[in-house]
Amino acid sequence: SRQDRRAPSSQFRAARALLRTARLAMATAADAAREFATGPMALEAARLLLGHFPLPALCEALANARPEDTVHLLTALERLAEFEEIRASFFSDSVAAFLRQGAESQDPRVRAVVAKLLSRLAREGGEVGIGRLSEHGLLEASEALLMDEDTGIAEAAAGTFRAVMQYPAWREAALGAVDRLQNTLAGMPDVQRIRVLHLFIEIGRGSEDAFKALEGRGAYSHVLGAFITDDILLKMVSVELMDSLGSFPAGQDFLSREGVPEQLALNLTDPMCDDSVRLCVVRLLSFIIRRNPTTMAQLLPGRESPLAQTIAGMLETSGSESTERLTAMNAWANISLHATGLAFFLQWEGRLNTIVGMVSSMNNEVCKGAMAAWSLVLQDRPPPSQIVEVGTEEAPAMMLWEIAERRLLPAVVKNLQFKPFPDVRFHAWNLLALLVQSRAAAQIVVPSQEVRDLMLDFTSELDSQARIAKHDFVKALLRHNDQWLAAFLDEKVMKVVEEYARQSAHWVPRTAAVSVGQEAA
């Protein structure tokens, strides 16, 4: 019977568990840790191990372990910390004492495991877990690990402090560490100093309140000071720091404060300025203008300004290296999000021709970057509902859409026709979905046999993101043009398109795509 067939299996499992228990009872802590570390990740196995060798015993075994046993004992401790049911055991006095000592171990493997354990206990233990870390002096141990020469150890320790800063009740404890770190910044080796400054930025990125607290203590002035310096090597090393600081709103606000944009812009007039610094400054200044359009008056007073000339020069670079062109296009998009920035570039016909032309670039990265930049500029600017007079606030938007309909649209359609790369097609469909907000653009797209064939070919996009972007295009086409669209499409085809818009991006009609295309003809 079925019950009889199950019985041997059940008995076998029970016997195997008894044998394993007996084996563990006779094993050393190192042997038991090896079996747990190399076996299945199961709570039952963890409890079986701890039943014979509690955490203090495993820590004691690690302190006296032979080199070949150390790895298994460390792995066992790491795996045990992953179980929420066991995590509280790490806060016993004896285990906490081991963790404090381990943070100062000469063995980097021990320091690495301690740093990871403390980070996990802080991240997953919540406010209560952080309180227990503080009670046992383990936050101070993490602070010491921030200075470790091993980057992985230091990053794990930084994770502990990012977790602590999430809880207002413990923020002062972390800020005390910030104060101590700032007091010793000047004497730190460059690697550790940059690492600490990066931690300040990451803490500020996670919480606006934390950013304000660190800004009030002068933490971000140290970041700025590392970049605005005559020390060329330090400036180059600080590029990534400044990019990080300028990548979120609070950091952009800090960089747009009085005097800072002008100090950054001075780098663009330095003939010895390193390319990486120049790229960084252009990115930062474009974010500053995007965040605070009033800085246009200082940073882009005219076409001869350093920022304008630098962007123009980057747009004209050629060759397979696309970083400068991509940076310049992103800067154009950031600045053009505001009417004053858009008007500045619309009046600069030569540069605008270049930006439109990049959509047709044979370099896929440039092509994608150009379409992404145009999408950013168009996404929150619906086409004007009526003709507006030159000189009014709406005039730049009207001019933008005229360029998009006459010059940009044909290039995007050609990308769909001739470029098979999924990432390019995603950007093309995404931009086309924005363009068909305009009735004039939609009435160019829909009669196009090529676009209709693509729209009705439900196997045209093999990549998931491209299929989703195509589906979004169809929904946008119907949403903005439903009143007249039926005049261009056969009734059966119109029903298929409407059903496609209602369904998911991966929907395929029962009728074969080829026959649908024939009906459209």
N, C-alpha and C positions, 0 to 999 in steps of 0.2 A: 504494500500500500504506500501512498504518498507519505503518510506519517512515519512509516518504517524507514523510507529513504532519507527523511530528514534527521532521524535519530542519530545515526553515526556521525553526521556532520556536527550536530549539536554536542555530542559527546567528545568529538575531536577538538572542538574549540575549547571546551571546558578543560580537557586534558592539557592542551597547549598552554592555556592560561596558568594552570597549576605548575607546569614545568617551568614556565617563564618566571613565576613567583619564586619557585625554589632556586632557580639559577640566580636571580637577583639577590636572594637572601645570602647566597654564598659569594657573591661578586664583591669586588671593591667598588668604591664610588666612581672611579674612573671607568671601570668596565661597564657599570650600569649607565653612566653618562654616554658612553660610546653606543650602547644598544639603543638608547633613547634618541640620540642625535642622528643615527642612521636609519631609524625605523619610521613608521608612519606617524604623521602629525595628529595625534589623538589625545583628547583630554584624559581618557582612561590610562594611556601609557604614561602621561605626566603624573597622574596621581599614584600610579604604581611605583614610579621612580621615587617620588617624594615620600611614599610610605616607608621606603627602606633608607633613603638618604635625603633628609629634609634640606632645605636651601642652605642653612648654616654648615651642614656637613659637606655639601658640594663646594661651597666657598672655601672651606678649610682644605678640602682635597685639592682645589685649584692652587691654593697658596703653596702647597708642597708637591705639586704635580711634576712628573717627568715631562720633558719636552713633547714626547709623542702622545701624551694624554691631554695636554693643555688644550689643543684644538677641540677635542670632543667635549671637554668640560665647559669651555666657553660657548660652544654651539648649544649645548644643553641649556645653559642659563638664558641665552637669547630666545630659544624656543619656548621655554617656560614662561617668559615674560609676555608672550603673545596670548596667553590664556587669561582672560579677565578674571576667572575664578581663582587664579593663583597669584595675580599681580600684587595683591595686598601683602603677601608674604615677604615681598622684597623690602618692606618698610620696618622689619624687625630690627632691633638694635644691632644684632650681630651681623646681619646682612648689610645694613647701612654702613657699618664700620668697614666691612670688606670693600664696599663700593668706594668709600672715601680713600682707602689705601690704594685701591686699584687705579684710581685717577692719577696717582703719583707713581705708578709702576714703571719700571724701566722697559718692560715688555710692551711694545706698541699694540700687540694683539689684545692684551688685557685692557689697555686704555681705550681701545676701539670698542670693545664690548661694553665697558662701563659707560662710555659716551652714548652708545646706542640705547642701552638700557635706561639711562636717565632721560634721554629724549623721549623714548616710548612712554615711560611712566608719567612724564609731564604732559605729553600730547593726549594720551588716552586715559589718564587718571583724573582729568578734570580739575576743578578747583580744590577738591579734597586731596587729590594726589599731589598737587603742587604744594599744598600745605604740609603734607608729610615729608616731601623732599626738603622743604625749608627747615622743618623741625630737626631733621637729622644732619643739617649742614651740607646737603647734597647740591644745593644751588651754587654754593661756593666752589664745590668740586667741579661743576660744569663751567663756571667762570674760568677756572684755571685751565680747563681743557680747550677753551677758546684760543689759547696761545700755543697749542700743540703744533709741532712742525708738520705733522701729518694732516693734510687737507681734509680727508674724510672724517677724522676724529673731530677736528674743529667745526666742520659743518654739522655734525651730529650735535655737538654742544650748542651751536647757534640755534638749532631747532628747539632745544630746551627753553632758551630765552624768548624765542618767538611765541612759544606756547604760553609762557608765564605772562607776557604782555597782553594776552587776550583777556585776562581777568583783572578788572580794576582793583580788586582787593589785594592783589599781589604785584600790581604795577610798580609800586614804590620800591619793592625789593629789587626788581629788575632795573629800575632807574638808578638805584644805588650802584649797581654793577656798571651801568653806563657812565656814571660819574667817575668811578675808579678807572675805567678803561680810558676815558678822556684824559685823565690826569697823567697817564703813562704813555699816551699816543706818541709824543715827541721822541721818546727813547726806544720805541718798538722798531724791529726790523721792518723793511718795506712790505714784505709779504703779510705779516701779521697786522700791520697798520691798515692796509687795503682791505683785509678780511674783516676787521672790526668796523671800518666805515661801511662796508657792504652790509654788515649785520644791522647797522643803524638804519640804512635805507630799507631793508626788508622788514624791519619792525614797523617803520613808518608807513610802508605800503599796506600792511595788514590792518591798520586802524588809524583813522584821522585823529582821534584823541591821542594815540601814541605818538603820531607825527608831531602834533603840537607840543607834547611834553618834551620830546627830544629836541625839537627846534628851539624851545625855550631854554634848553641847557646848552645850546650852541653846537649840537652834534653835526648839523648839516653845514655849518660854517666850515668845519674841518673838511668835509667832502669838497666844498667849493674851493677851499684853500689848496687842496691837493691838485686841483686842475688849473687854477689861476696862479701859476707859479713860473719862475724862470728855469726851474729844473725840468729839462726836456724829457728825461726818462720818467720822472714821476708823473708828468702831465700825460704821457702816452699810456702809462699803466692805469691812470685814473679815467681814461675814456669810457671804459665799461661802467664805472661807478656813475658817471654823469649821465650816460644813456639810461641807466636804471632809475636815477633820480628824476629824470625828465619823462618817464614813461607812465606816470600816474598823476592824477589831478593835484594832490597836495604838493608833490614835488615840483610840478609846473608852476604852481602859485608861488612857491618859494623862489624859483629861478626868475620869476617875472618882477620881483621886488625892485625897488628903485636902485639903479646903478648896476645891477647884475647883468641884464641883457647887453648893455654897452660894453661891459668888461669882456663878455664872451665874444662879442662882435669884433673886438680888437684883434683876435686871433686871425680873422680873415684878411687883415691888411699886412700880416707878417709874412714876408716872402719865404721864410724858413719854416713856416708852419707845416707840421707833418700831415700827410693825407688823412690819417685816422682821426686826428684832432679836428681837421677841417670838416670832415664828414659829420663828426659828432656835433660840432657847433651849429652846422646847418640844420641838423635834426632838432637840436634843442631850441634854436631860435624860431623854427617853424611851429613847434609845440607852444612856445611862449606866445607867439602871435595868435595862434588858435585859441589859447586860453584867455588871453588878454589883448583884444584887438587894438586897444589904445597905444600899444607899443609899436604899431605900424609907423607912427610919426617919427620915431627914433631909428627904427631898424630898416624901414623901406621908404625913405622920403622921396626916392626917385630911382630911375634905372641905373644910375651911376653909383648907387650905394654899394658898399662891400657885399652885403648879403645878396642883392639883386645880381651883381656881376658874378658872384660865386655860383649861384643857381644857374645862371645862363651858361657859364663855362662847363658846369657838370652836365647839362643837357646836351651839349655839343660833343661830348666825348664819344669815341667809337671803339670798335674792337669787341672781343668776346667778354671782357670784364665789364659787368653791368652795374657794379655797386654805386658808382657816381650818378649814373642816370636814374637808378631806382631811388636814391636818396633825394635827388632833385625833384623827381615827380611827386614823391611823398610830401616834400616841402611845399611844392605848388598846391597840392590838394589841401594840406593843413591850412595854409594861408588863405586859400580861396573859399574856405567854409564861411567866411564873413564877407559881406558885400564890398567893403573897402578893399580887401585883398583880392577878391574876384575882379573888381573893376581895374585894379592895378595891372593884372596880367592880361585882361581882355584888351587893354589899350596897347599891349606890347605884342603886336601881331607876329613878329618873327619868332618869338618864344612860343606863342600859342600854336603856330604851325608845327613846330617841333613836337610839342606835347601831343597834338592830334596824330601826327605821323607815327609816333611810337606805338600806337595801337596796332599798326601793320608791321611792326618790326619782325624780322626773321629770327631774332633772338627771343626764345620763348619766355625767358625771365623778364625781359623788357616789355614784351607784349602783355604778359599777365599783370605786371606792375602798372602799366599804363591803364589797362581796363579797370583794375582795382582802384586806381586814383580817380578816374572819371566817375566810377560808381560812388565813391565817397563824396565827391563834389555834388553829384546829382541827387543823392538819396533823400535829402531833406529839402529839396527845391522842386516842388511840383511845377509843371509848366504854367506860365501866366495864362489866366483865363481870357484875357483880352490884350489887345495891343496897348503898350504903355509908351509914354513919351520919353525921349532921351533926356537924361538929367534927373529923372525921378529915382526913387529908392529901388523900384522894381526893374529899372532898365538893365542892370547887369544880368539879372536872371533871364530876362527876355533874350539878350544877346547870347548868353550861354546856350539856351535851348535852340536858337537858330543855328549855332555852330554844331550842336549835337545832332540836330536833324539833318543838316546838309552835308556835314563832313565826317562826323564820327560814326553815324549809323552805317554807311556803306562799308566802312572798314570792319566793323563788328560782324556784319553779315558775312563778309568774306572769310573772317576767321572761322565761322561755323562751317562754311562750305569746304574750306581747304586745309584746316588744321585739325588733325585727328587726336591730338594729345588731350587726355581727360582734364588735366588741370587748366589748360587754356580754354577748353569748352565750358567748364564751370564758370569761369569769369565772363565768357562771352554771353552765355544765357542769362547770367545774373545782371549784366549791364543792359542787355536787351529788354529784360523785364522792367527796368527803370525807364528806358527810352520809350516804351509803348504807353507810358502815361500820357504822352503827347499824341493827340489824334493825328497830327501831321506825320509823325514817325510811324504810327501804327498803319496808316494808309499807304505807306511805302512798303512796310514789311509784309502785310497780309497778301497783297496781290503777287508778291514774289514767289514764283513757282518753287525756287530752291528752298525758301524758308517753309513754305507749306509742306513740301515733301519731308523736310526734317521734322516738322511739328507732328506730322501724321505717321512718321516712322517710329514706332514704339520700341524699336531695338537700336535706335541710333546712338544711344548713350549706354555704354557698358559700365561706366563708373557710377557709383551710388551718388556722390555729390553732384556730378553733372546731371544725373537724372532728376535730382531734387531741384536743381536750378532751372532745368527745362520746365518742370512742372510749375514752378513759381512763375515762369514767363507766361505760360498758358493761363494761369489764374489772373495774372495782372492784365493780360490782353483782354480777357472777358470782363474783368472788373471795371476797366476804364473805357471800354469801347463796345459794350453790349448793345447799344442803341442802333448801331449801323453795321455791326460785324456780319449779321446774317445776309446782308446784301452782297457780300463778297464770297461767302461759302455756301456750298450746296447744303440743303436741309439735313441730309443724312450725315454729312461731315460735321455740320454744326452740332448735331446731337452727340456725336462721338467726342468732339472737343469739350462740350459742356460736361459730359460724363467723366471725361479724363480730369477735368478741373475739380470735380467733386470727389474723385477717388484719390488714392495715394499716388506718389511719384512712380511706383513700380507697377501700376496697373497696366494691363494690356487688354484691348478689346477682344471679343471672341472672333470677330472678323479679322483675317490676316491683314497685316499692315499694307501689303502690296495691293490688295483689293480696295482698301480704303483710299489709297492714293489714286487708284484708277477712278473711283467714284468722284473724287475731288476734281479730276480732269474733266 
